[in-house]
Amino acid sequence: MRVPVTMREARADDALFLLGIWQDSLRMADAQEQLGDLETIIRDADASPDQRLLVAECGSEPVGAVYVRATTFGPLNLEPTVQIFAPHVVPSFRRRGVGRMLMESAVAFAEERGVRTIVAAASAGGRDGNRFLARIGLGAQAVMRAAPTAVVRSRLAVLGRALPHHARLQRSPKQSSAVGELLAARRSQRRSHTVA
């Protein structure tokens, strides 16, 4: 059953609601820092003609949100694009047209600017959200992967040891020494935490 939903731009007092629906999309920090981040995002979106943070309301209750930004497709592809981030509807209001209204607002934002391309970012684990985006015509263009820098460094080191000697990246003695010292310090810290 469709519900009467209105769209509006986010206000400072929406930060707590947004924290509740987007906590997994925000940086790893305590809730107060995340709340501060959201307050900054709301202020920045309000101040910029190229950003909107939209909230869907049913009556006076917020039931969904989406962040949209006019930019380029990427740093190498300068096609004007509207990026849609974290479209989210609270579970009790799903399948009632709220997601469609969020996306219609994003499309209107693109049309106002004459932008022909829309891209959307949704959680890799958000099966329903990704299915919805596919149903409205958004196809996969890339896979974005993320990991802590230290994890990537350690995996590259393992891969480097598996390469033939001539194919390895040659580091200056100073670089090798600094990396070795850093790794030794980390191993020492791990051992002291294990013993404690």
N, C-alpha and C positions, 0 to 999 in steps of 0.2 A: 504494500500500500504506500503510495506516494504521500509525502508529508509537506506542509508548507514551509519552505526553506528560503531564507534571505541570505544574501552574500554581503559582506562588508569588509573593509580593511581592518587589520588587526590593530588593537589598542594596547597600551602598556599593561592594562589589567588582564590581558589575555595570556600573559607569559606563563602563569601557573597551569592553565588549560593546555597550552602548547607543550609544556614540559611533560604533562601526563601522556600525551599522544606521541611525542617525538623523542622521548628520553633515549631510546636505542639509537637514534640517528645523530644525537649530539656527541660532542667530544667526551671522552672518558674523564669525568671529574665528579666532584660531589654535587648534589642537587643545587646548592646555593650558587656555585659557579655556572652551572648549566642555566639556571634562572637568569643570572647576569648576562650570559651569552644571548639568551632569547630576548632580553630587554634591548640589547644592542642591535640585534637583528631587526626587531620591530622598529626601532628608531631609524635605522639605516634604510629600511624599506619605505618608511614614511617619507624620508627626505629625498629619495631618488625617484626620478620619473621612469627608470628602467627596472624597477623592482616592485613587486606587490606581495604582501603576505595577506592572504584572504582567509576569512573565517566564515564558515557556514553556520547559521543559527536557525533553530526551530523555536519560535517564540523568542525568549531571551536566553535560551540555553545553547552554548556553542556545541556543535555536533560534528564538525570537521574543519580541516584547514589544508591549505596548499601554499607553497612559496613559488613564485614565478619571477623569472629574470630575463630581460632582453640582453643578449650578448652575441657572441659568434659560436658556431658549432664547436669550435675548439681552437687551440692556439695555432694549429696548422691549417685549419679549414675556416676561412673567414666569412663563410655563409652566415648572414644574420639568422639568428635562431632564438626562440623562446625556450628556455630550460624550465622544466617543471620538476620541483623537488618535493618529495614526501607528501603526496596527496594521501590524506588519511581521514577516514570516517570512523567515529566511535562505534564499537560493535553493535550496540542496540539500535543504531540508525542505518545499518548497512542494508543494501538491497531495497532502498526506498527512494532512490534518485539523487541522493546527496552527492555521491561521487561524480555522477554525470554533471551536476551543477558546478562542482569545483572545476571540472575539466572544461565545461562550457565557458566559465569565467576566464580560464587560462587561454582558451582559443580566442575569445574576444580581445584579450590583452594583446595577443599576437596580431590579430586583424587590425587593431587600432594603429599598430606600428608598421603595417604592411609586410610583416614577416611571414614567409611561406613555409618555414620549417619549425616543427615543435619536437623537442626531445624530452623524455621524462626519465627521472631516476627513482627507482623504487627498490626496496630491500630485496636482496637476492632470495631470502627465505619467505618473502611475502607472496605466497602462491596466489591467493585471491586477487591481490592488487596487480600482480603481473598479468594474470589472466584478463582482468578488466582492461588494462592498458593494451593488450593484444587485441581484444574485441573491438576497441575503438580505433584500430589501425596502426598502432605504434609497434614497429618491429624491432628486433634486437639489432643494434649497430655495433656494439662493442661490449666487452666484458671488463669491468673495472675490478681489479683485485687490490686488496690492502693487507699490509702486515707491518708489524713494528720493524723499524730500521735494523735493529740488532738481529732479528730473525733472518732478514734477507742477507745481511752481512755474513752470518754464520753459514747459511746455506750456500752462498757463493763461495765461501772458503772451502766447503766440502766439495763442491763441483770443481773448483780450481785444482784441488789435489788429484782429482780423477783425470784431469787433462794431461796430455803429453807435455813434457817440460817446455818445448819450444812454443806451445800455444798459450802458456800462462802469461798473465799480465805481469810485467816486470815492475817491481816497486823499487824506489830508491832505498838505500840502506836506512836512511832516516825514517821513511814511511814504514818499512818493515819493522823496525825497532819500536816505533810508536804503537803500531797495531799489536805487536807481540806483548808489549808492556800492558796495554789496555786489556787484552784477553787474559793475561796472567792475573791482573788485579781483579777481574770479574770472577775468575775461577777461585781465587782466594776468598772473595766475599761470599760466594756460594758455599764454600766449605765452612766458613765461620758461621753462616746461617744454619747449616745442616747440623753442626756440632752443638749450637746453642739451644 
